[in-house]
Amino acid sequence: MSGVVRIEIVETPEELKDLMRQEKDAVRHEKLLVLYWLKTQMVDSVLSAAVRRRSTSYHNTKMAV
């Protein structure tokens, strides 16, 4: 299949959680969150993660208003 990229995430879910807790930069935290979701199979692709993140952001924004 053209355009399909496979990566192996070597960090454990626990290591990714620790890195997220330590990270101060929001963009890096988002990247770690997507890696965590992929590693724990909460999402099956980066596209699914983007959709999930967008809907989560939308709901958080509506609740904060």
Biopython code that builds the backbone (N, CA, C, O; Angstrom):
import numpy as np
from Bio.PDB.StructureBuilder import StructureBuilder

atoms = [
    (1, "MET", "N", (0.841, -1.174, 0.000)),
    (1, "MET", "CA", (0.000, 0.000, 0.000)),
    (1, "MET", "C", (0.893, 1.246, 0.000)),
    (1, "MET", "O", (1.788, 1.376, 0.834)),
    (2, "SER", "N", (0.649, 2.121, -0.906)),
    (2, "SER", "CA", (1.448, 3.328, -1.034)),
    (2, "SER", "C", (1.114, 4.328, 0.069)),
    (2, "SER", "O", (-0.053, 4.514, 0.415)),
    (3, "GLY", "N", (2.136, 4.966, 0.615)),
    (3, "GLY", "CA", (1.923, 6.016, 1.603)),
    (3, "GLY", "C", (1.718, 5.526, 3.025)),
    (3, "GLY", "O", (1.480, 6.338, 3.919)),
    (4, "VAL", "N", (1.804, 4.223, 3.260)),
    (4, "VAL", "CA", (1.620, 3.683, 4.605)),
    (4, "VAL", "C", (2.974, 3.620, 5.293)),
    (4, "VAL", "O", (3.938, 3.071, 4.759)),
    (5, "VAL", "N", (3.025, 4.183, 6.469)),
    (5, "VAL", "CA", (4.266, 4.193, 7.244)),
    (5, "VAL", "C", (4.045, 3.382, 8.512)),
    (5, "VAL", "O", (3.039, 3.557, 9.198)),
    (6, "ARG", "N", (4.956, 2.522, 8.814)),
    (6, "ARG", "CA", (4.892, 1.737, 10.047)),
    (6, "ARG", "C", (6.038, 2.178, 10.948)),
    (6, "ARG", "O", (7.183, 2.302, 10.514)),
    (7, "ILE", "N", (5.704, 2.408, 12.198)),
    (7, "ILE", "CA", (6.738, 2.753, 13.170)),
    (7, "ILE", "C", (6.617, 1.817, 14.361)),
    (7, "ILE", "O", (5.553, 1.260, 14.631)),
    (8, "GLU", "N", (7.716, 1.658, 15.059)),
    (8, "GLU", "CA", (7.701, 0.884, 16.290)),
    (8, "GLU", "C", (7.976, 1.851, 17.435)),
    (8, "GLU", "O", (9.001, 2.532, 17.454)),
    (9, "ILE", "N", (7.067, 1.902, 18.371)),
    (9, "ILE", "CA", (7.226, 2.764, 19.547)),
    (9, "ILE", "C", (7.919, 1.921, 20.610)),
    (9, "ILE", "O", (7.335, 0.974, 21.138)),
    (10, "VAL", "N", (9.159, 2.265, 20.919)),
    (10, "VAL", "CA", (9.953, 1.433, 21.829)),
    (10, "VAL", "C", (9.673, 1.741, 23.300)),
    (10, "VAL", "O", (9.937, 0.903, 24.162)),
    (11, "GLU", "N", (9.149, 2.913, 23.597)),
    (11, "GLU", "CA", (8.839, 3.264, 24.977)),
    (11, "GLU", "C", (7.614, 2.493, 25.454)),
    (11, "GLU", "O", (6.704, 2.211, 24.674)),
    (12, "THR", "N", (7.597, 2.160, 26.723)),
    (12, "THR", "CA", (6.427, 1.513, 27.307)),
    (12, "THR", "C", (5.362, 2.577, 27.577)),
    (12, "THR", "O", (5.673, 3.767, 27.629)),
    (13, "PRO", "N", (4.114, 2.156, 27.750)),
    (13, "PRO", "CA", (3.078, 3.138, 28.096)),
    (13, "PRO", "C", (3.417, 3.922, 29.372)),
    (13, "PRO", "O", (3.126, 5.114, 29.470)),
    (14, "GLU", "N", (4.020, 3.255, 30.325)),
    (14, "GLU", "CA", (4.398, 3.929, 31.571)),
    (14, "GLU", "C", (5.454, 5.004, 31.321)),
    (14, "GLU", "O", (5.386, 6.097, 31.884)),
    (15, "GLU", "N", (6.434, 4.683, 30.469)),
    (15, "GLU", "CA", (7.465, 5.662, 30.130)),
    (15, "GLU", "C", (6.852, 6.866, 29.415)),
    (15, "GLU", "O", (7.234, 8.006, 29.679)),
    (16, "LEU", "N", (5.908, 6.617, 28.516)),
    (16, "LEU", "CA", (5.251, 7.715, 27.802)),
    (16, "LEU", "C", (4.449, 8.585, 28.763)),
    (16, "LEU", "O", (4.438, 9.808, 28.625)),
    (17, "LYS", "N", (3.777, 7.968, 29.735)),
    (17, "LYS", "CA", (3.046, 8.739, 30.748)),
    (17, "LYS", "C", (3.991, 9.620, 31.550)),
    (17, "LYS", "O", (3.699, 10.789, 31.800)),
    (18, "ASP", "N", (5.118, 9.060, 31.951)),
    (18, "ASP", "CA", (6.107, 9.837, 32.711)),
    (18, "ASP", "C", (6.627, 11.011, 31.886)),
    (18, "ASP", "O", (6.756, 12.126, 32.392)),
    (19, "LEU", "N", (6.924, 10.755, 30.621)),
    (19, "LEU", "CA", (7.399, 11.832, 29.750)),
    (19, "LEU", "C", (6.340, 12.922, 29.590)),
    (19, "LEU", "O", (6.667, 14.109, 29.564)),
    (20, "MET", "N", (5.067, 12.518, 29.482)),
    (20, "MET", "CA", (3.990, 13.512, 29.371)),
    (20, "MET", "C", (3.892, 14.366, 30.626)),
    (20, "MET", "O", (3.690, 15.578, 30.548)),
    (21, "ARG", "N", (4.036, 13.726, 31.789)),
    (21, "ARG", "CA", (3.977, 14.480, 33.053)),
    (21, "ARG", "C", (5.104, 15.504, 33.163)),
    (21, "ARG", "O", (4.912, 16.586, 33.717)),
    (22, "GLN", "N", (6.272, 15.163, 32.638)),
    (22, "GLN", "CA", (7.439, 16.035, 32.741)),
    (22, "GLN", "C", (7.444, 17.142, 31.687)),
    (22, "GLN", "O", (8.071, 18.183, 31.883)),
    (23, "GLU", "N", (6.751, 16.920, 30.577)),
    (23, "GLU", "CA", (6.823, 17.845, 29.438)),
    (23, "GLU", "C", (6.083, 19.150, 29.729)),
    (23, "GLU", "O", (4.933, 19.140, 30.169)),
    (24, "LYS", "N", (6.752, 20.256, 29.481)),
    (24, "LYS", "CA", (6.172, 21.584, 29.692)),
    (24, "LYS", "C", (5.610, 22.179, 28.400)),
    (24, "LYS", "O", (4.694, 22.999, 28.436)),
    (25, "ASP", "N", (6.163, 21.761, 27.261)),
    (25, "ASP", "CA", (5.752, 22.297, 25.969)),
    (25, "ASP", "C", (4.481, 21.584, 25.492)),
    (25, "ASP", "O", (4.448, 20.356, 25.421)),
    (26, "ALA", "N", (3.443, 22.347, 25.167)),
    (26, "ALA", "CA", (2.147, 21.774, 24.791)),
    (26, "ALA", "C", (2.220, 20.935, 23.521)),
    (26, "ALA", "O", (1.583, 19.885, 23.438)),
    (27, "VAL", "N", (2.978, 21.379, 22.544)),
    (27, "VAL", "CA", (3.072, 20.639, 21.275)),
    (27, "VAL", "C", (3.755, 19.285, 21.497)),
    (27, "VAL", "O", (3.314, 18.266, 20.965)),
    (28, "ARG", "N", (4.813, 19.284, 22.270)),
    (28, "ARG", "CA", (5.501, 18.015, 22.555)),
    (28, "ARG", "C", (4.605, 17.089, 23.382)),
    (28, "ARG", "O", (4.609, 15.874, 23.189)),
    (29, "HIS", "N", (3.843, 17.671, 24.298)),
    (29, "HIS", "CA", (2.916, 16.880, 25.102)),
    (29, "HIS", "C", (1.874, 16.208, 24.205)),
    (29, "HIS", "O", (1.542, 15.039, 24.405)),
    (30, "GLU", "N", (1.360, 16.946, 23.218)),
    (30, "GLU", "CA", (0.391, 16.395, 22.269)),
    (30, "GLU", "C", (0.997, 15.227, 21.494)),
    (30, "GLU", "O", (0.335, 14.210, 21.287)),
    (31, "LYS", "N", (2.231, 15.366, 21.072)),
    (31, "LYS", "CA", (2.900, 14.301, 20.324)),
    (31, "LYS", "C", (3.063, 13.058, 21.191)),
    (31, "LYS", "O", (2.847, 11.939, 20.727)),
    (32, "LEU", "N", (3.443, 13.256, 22.444)),
    (32, "LEU", "CA", (3.576, 12.131, 23.356)),
    (32, "LEU", "C", (2.222, 11.470, 23.609)),
    (32, "LEU", "O", (2.135, 10.248, 23.729)),
    (33, "LEU", "N", (1.179, 12.273, 23.691)),
    (33, "LEU", "CA", (-0.158, 11.745, 23.904)),
    (33, "LEU", "C", (-0.579, 10.836, 22.741)),
    (33, "LEU", "O", (-1.143, 9.764, 22.958)),
    (34, "VAL", "N", (-0.304, 11.267, 21.522)),
    (34, "VAL", "CA", (-0.635, 10.446, 20.351)),
    (34, "VAL", "C", (0.178, 9.151, 20.373)),
    (34, "VAL", "O", (-0.356, 8.083, 20.076)),
    (35, "LEU", "N", (1.455, 9.236, 20.719)),
    (35, "LEU", "CA", (2.266, 8.018, 20.833)),
    (35, "LEU", "C", (1.697, 7.078, 21.890)),
    (35, "LEU", "O", (1.670, 5.862, 21.697)),
    (36, "TYR", "N", (1.243, 7.644, 23.005)),
    (36, "TYR", "CA", (0.640, 6.839, 24.070)),
    (36, "TYR", "C", (-0.627, 6.157, 23.567)),
    (36, "TYR", "O", (-0.825, 4.965, 23.801)),
    (37, "TRP", "N", (-1.489, 6.910, 22.874)),
    (37, "TRP", "CA", (-2.720, 6.333, 22.331)),
    (37, "TRP", "C", (-2.409, 5.207, 21.352)),
    (37, "TRP", "O", (-3.067, 4.168, 21.374)),
    (38, "LEU", "N", (-1.408, 5.408, 20.493)),
    (38, "LEU", "CA", (-1.032, 4.368, 19.533)),
    (38, "LEU", "C", (-0.477, 3.136, 20.256)),
    (38, "LEU", "O", (-0.823, 2.001, 19.928)),
    (39, "LYS", "N", (0.376, 3.376, 21.230)),
    (39, "LYS", "CA", (1.005, 2.263, 21.963)),
    (39, "LYS", "C", (-0.027, 1.439, 22.722)),
    (39, "LYS", "O", (0.069, 0.213, 22.769)),
    (40, "THR", "N", (-1.016, 2.107, 23.317)),
    (40, "THR", "CA", (-2.028, 1.404, 24.105)),
    (40, "THR", "C", (-3.220, 0.970, 23.255)),
    (40, "THR", "O", (-4.193, 0.429, 23.779)),
    (41, "GLN", "N", (-3.146, 1.202, 21.961)),
    (41, "GLN", "CA", (-4.171, 0.818, 20.993)),
    (41, "GLN", "C", (-5.521, 1.475, 21.272)),
    (41, "GLN", "O", (-6.572, 0.913, 20.963)),
    (42, "MET", "N", (-5.478, 2.676, 21.863)),
    (42, "MET", "CA", (-6.704, 3.458, 22.041)),
    (42, "MET", "C", (-7.143, 4.025, 20.691)),
    (42, "MET", "O", (-8.324, 4.306, 20.485)),
    (43, "VAL", "N", (-6.197, 4.191, 19.783)),
    (43, "VAL", "CA", (-6.468, 4.563, 18.396)),
    (43, "VAL", "C", (-5.636, 3.639, 17.517)),
    (43, "VAL", "O", (-4.636, 3.076, 17.962)),
    (44, "ASP", "N", (-6.059, 3.490, 16.263)),
    (44, "ASP", "CA", (-5.320, 2.584, 15.380)),
    (44, "ASP", "C", (-4.519, 3.305, 14.305)),
    (44, "ASP", "O", (-3.817, 2.670, 13.518)),
    (45, "SER", "N", (-4.625, 4.650, 14.271)),
    (45, "SER", "CA", (-3.852, 5.399, 13.285)),
    (45, "SER", "C", (-3.692, 6.841, 13.755)),
    (45, "SER", "O", (-4.396, 7.296, 14.657)),
    (46, "VAL", "N", (-2.772, 7.537, 13.140)),
    (46, "VAL", "CA", (-2.568, 8.946, 13.471)),
    (46, "VAL", "C", (-3.813, 9.747, 13.096)),
    (46, "VAL", "O", (-4.168, 10.701, 13.788)),
    (47, "LEU", "N", (-4.473, 9.368, 12.011)),
    (47, "LEU", "CA", (-5.706, 10.045, 11.616)),
    (47, "LEU", "C", (-6.779, 9.881, 12.691)),
    (47, "LEU", "O", (-7.464, 10.844, 13.037)),
    (48, "SER", "N", (-6.925, 8.683, 13.212)),
    (48, "SER", "CA", (-7.882, 8.459, 14.298)),
    (48, "SER", "C", (-7.535, 9.300, 15.517)),
    (48, "SER", "O", (-8.421, 9.831, 16.186)),
    (49, "ALA", "N", (-6.242, 9.418, 15.803)),
    (49, "ALA", "CA", (-5.800, 10.227, 16.939)),
    (49, "ALA", "C", (-6.132, 11.690, 16.712)),
    (49, "ALA", "O", (-6.539, 12.387, 17.641)),
    (50, "ALA", "N", (-5.962, 12.165, 15.477)),
    (50, "ALA", "CA", (-6.264, 13.563, 15.176)),
    (50, "ALA", "C", (-7.752, 13.839, 15.351)),
    (50, "ALA", "O", (-8.134, 14.878, 15.889)),
    (51, "VAL", "N", (-8.579, 12.924, 14.903)),
    (51, "VAL", "CA", (-10.029, 13.086, 15.060)),
    (51, "VAL", "C", (-10.399, 13.042, 16.529)),
    (51, "VAL", "O", (-11.208, 13.844, 16.996)),
    (52, "ARG", "N", (-9.817, 12.119, 17.249)),
    (52, "ARG", "CA", (-10.108, 12.008, 18.681)),
    (52, "ARG", "C", (-9.675, 13.264, 19.417)),
    (52, "ARG", "O", (-10.415, 13.777, 20.256)),
    (53, "ARG", "N", (-8.486, 13.764, 19.112)),
    (53, "ARG", "CA", (-7.967, 14.954, 19.785)),
    (53, "ARG", "C", (-8.838, 16.161, 19.460)),
    (53, "ARG", "O", (-9.128, 16.972, 20.339)),
    (54, "ARG", "N", (-9.250, 16.281, 18.219)),
    (54, "ARG", "CA", (-10.076, 17.425, 17.826)),
    (54, "ARG", "C", (-11.410, 17.407, 18.569)),
    (54, "ARG", "O", (-11.861, 18.445, 19.055)),
    (55, "SER", "N", (-12.036, 16.250, 18.659)),
    (55, "SER", "CA", (-13.325, 16.185, 19.345)),
    (55, "SER", "C", (-13.151, 16.421, 20.840)),
    (55, "SER", "O", (-14.023, 17.018, 21.471)),
    (56, "THR", "N", (-12.049, 15.967, 21.415)),
    (56, "THR", "CA", (-11.772, 16.205, 22.829)),
    (56, "THR", "C", (-11.568, 17.696, 23.071)),
    (56, "THR", "O", (-12.093, 18.242, 24.041)),
    (57, "SER", "N", (-10.816, 18.353, 22.209)),
    (57, "SER", "CA", (-10.582, 19.791, 22.343)),
    (57, "SER", "C", (-11.885, 20.564, 22.231)),
    (57, "SER", "O", (-12.112, 21.518, 22.974)),
    (58, "TYR", "N", (-12.741, 20.151, 21.302)),
    (58, "TYR", "CA", (-14.022, 20.825, 21.110)),
    (58, "TYR", "C", (-14.869, 20.709, 22.372)),
    (58, "TYR", "O", (-15.454, 21.696, 22.818)),
    (59, "HIS", "N", (-14.938, 19.516, 22.947)),
    (59, "HIS", "CA", (-15.748, 19.331, 24.150)),
    (59, "HIS", "C", (-15.172, 20.088, 25.338)),
    (59, "HIS", "O", (-15.926, 20.648, 26.134)),
    (60, "ASN", "N", (-13.859, 20.116, 25.470)),
    (60, "ASN", "CA", (-13.236, 20.854, 26.568)),
    (60, "ASN", "C", (-13.486, 22.348, 26.425)),
    (60, "ASN", "O", (-13.699, 23.037, 27.423)),
    (61, "THR", "N", (-13.464, 22.856, 25.198)),
    (61, "THR", "CA", (-13.704, 24.270, 24.971)),
    (61, "THR", "C", (-15.151, 24.624, 25.315)),
    (61, "THR", "O", (-15.412, 25.651, 25.941)),
    (62, "LYS", "N", (-16.082, 23.776, 24.905)),
    (62, "LYS", "CA", (-17.492, 24.046, 25.186)),
    (62, "LYS", "C", (-17.745, 24.008, 26.697)),
    (62, "LYS", "O", (-18.537, 24.798, 27.211)),
    (63, "MET", "N", (-17.091, 23.113, 27.394)),
    (63, "MET", "CA", (-17.310, 23.002, 28.833)),
    (63, "MET", "C", (-16.704, 24.183, 29.572)),
    (63, "MET", "O", (-17.219, 24.596, 30.611)),
    (64, "ALA", "N", (-15.610, 24.734, 29.044)),
    (64, "ALA", "CA", (-14.931, 25.842, 29.718)),
    (64, "ALA", "C", (-15.682, 27.143, 29.582)),
    (64, "ALA", "O", (-15.475, 28.055, 30.383)),
    (65, "VAL", "N", (-16.563, 27.260, 28.575)),
    (65, "VAL", "CA", (-17.273, 28.509, 28.323)),
    (65, "VAL", "C", (-18.344, 28.759, 29.323)),
    (65, "VAL", "O", (-19.036, 29.775, 29.247)),
]
sb = StructureBuilder()
sb.init_structure("model")
sb.init_model(0)
sb.init_chain("A")
sb.init_seg("    ")
for serial, (resi, resn, name, xyz) in enumerate(atoms, 1):
    if name == "N":
        sb.init_residue(resn, " ", resi, " ")
    sb.init_atom(name, np.array(xyz, "f"), 0.0, 1.0, " ", f" {name:<3s}", serial, name[0])
structure = sb.get_structure()
